[in-house]
Amino acid sequence: MRVFRILFSYEWRHFRAAKGLVLLCSLLLATGLYSIYYGTTEIERQRQHLATLPELTRRNVEELQVKFPGPADAGDIGYYHTTFAVHHPDAWAALSLGLRDVNPSYVKLRLLGLHNQLYAADNTNPMKTLSGNFDLAFVLVYLLPLLIIALSFNLLSAEREEGILTLLLAQPIRPATVIGAKLAFRTALVLGLAGLLSVVGMGWAQVPLDGRVLSWLALTTLYCLFWFGVVLVVTALHRSSAVNAVALLGAWLLLVVLVPSLLNLGVAAARPVPQGIELTIKQREEIHAGWDRPKTQTMNRFFALYPQWRDTATIRERFVWRWYYAFQHLGDQAVAREAAAYATGLQQRYDLVEKLNLLSPAINAQSSLNALAGSDLPTHLAFQRSVTRYHDSLRAFYYPFLFRKVEFTHADYAREPRHTFTSTPELPTAWRGLGKLLLSVVVVYSLGLVLLTRRPVAAS
């Protein structure tokens, strides 16, 4: 143990003397702090934006009260009145933004067809999607392995190339102690940086101190240990420092860039999903066709869905709101199957990636951190389902006014349904991710130890 401590302290002195490594660690620390600033700023911007929405609704109501000073036709109110379905972020989203900056945090709704409003924001800026999020999860998952590679590519080869390893092995020191001390120092350094950034991020984002703190730290620790396991495997091959560096960078490219890209292409081919904009176009075509259909045909189709309104008066006017909203609703019904297939397809893609992400610990770690933060795809789909239920409640609120010809008064605005939705963590996904990372760690360390056993450390 004394030898181990001496070697460990030697590594510390060597690190302090290597100004480039100190600068690299400082750069990663600064980058991590900026990523925390970026994430917290983005979530705060979203919160401030969401906080203005009730005021916009209140102003809209005031304008309608001026426009319709007395009791009004509910059809007019339903057409001009806007309300919002809001998706409040969890505090953890500041550390792992996930899909929150590409999916809408709110949906502006009127009593019209739902799907063209729900998927109106599906057309995201591809350049924004390409750049991705620069949050703490990005730094931990994609940049931290590069620091591990920079610190460890010459773990043993440098001593061999400088002739120091011969002197070391001439002493009563086991090669395993040398490798263990070197790995332990670098692991402590990297985990210290990752832990410091995580703690600062949690304090900055003011996350609740619940079980997710331990889950986040455990995910980060296992992910770092995996990459040190890769270093152990490459070190066990006893190649030169240059070959080690190429091999480790190749592993990074393979596991962080190539495998995720191929996985994305494979999943997209295996689970084709129509775009939300296609639903919007088809729904619009169905709604526009509603103007030309006989009113009796439209209403009979509507009454088949809502028989409770069948006894309402026959429409003889050229235009009446209940007929207008009936064919708006039928427009939604016309694409209901496609909408369900769209949501199901996205969920199936996500489930398939979850099954295959064992091939890339980077994807596994990223999806697990997103699940902890409630910023992943299942959370977004849950928000869309809540929006659908809210729109249904709006229809249920307005239909008695429309079909019973009840006048809409100023007091009825306060009775209108409201919507709120707050992200919740997908803990089972995060725990499965922990298990997969633990398995990856066991595999790489086992492989490294087997290689070291079969190819013992030698001076040359």
Protein Blocks (a to p, Z undefined) as FASTA:
>chain_A
ZZmmmmmmmmmmmmmmmmmlmmmmmmmmmmmmmmmmmmmmmmmmmmmmmmmmmmmmmmmm
mmmmmmmmbacdfklmmmmpccdddddddfklmmmnojmmmpcfbdcddfbdfklmmmmm
mmccfklmmnopadfklmmmmmmmmmmmmmmmmmmmmmmmnommmmmmmpccdfklmmmm
mmmmmmmmmmmmmmmmmmmmmmmnopacdfklmmmmmmmmmmmmmmmmmmmmmmmnopaf
klmmmmmmmmmmmmmmmmmmmmmmmmmmmmccddfklmmmmmmmmmmmmmmpcfklmmmm
mmmmmmmlmmpccdfbfbdfklmmmmmmmmmmmmmmmmmmmmmmmmmmmmmmmmmmmmpm
klmmmmmmmmmnopafklmmmmmmmmmmmmmmmmmmmmmmmmnopacdfklmmmpccddd
dddddfklmmmmmmmmmmmmmmmmmmmmmmmmmmccdfZZ
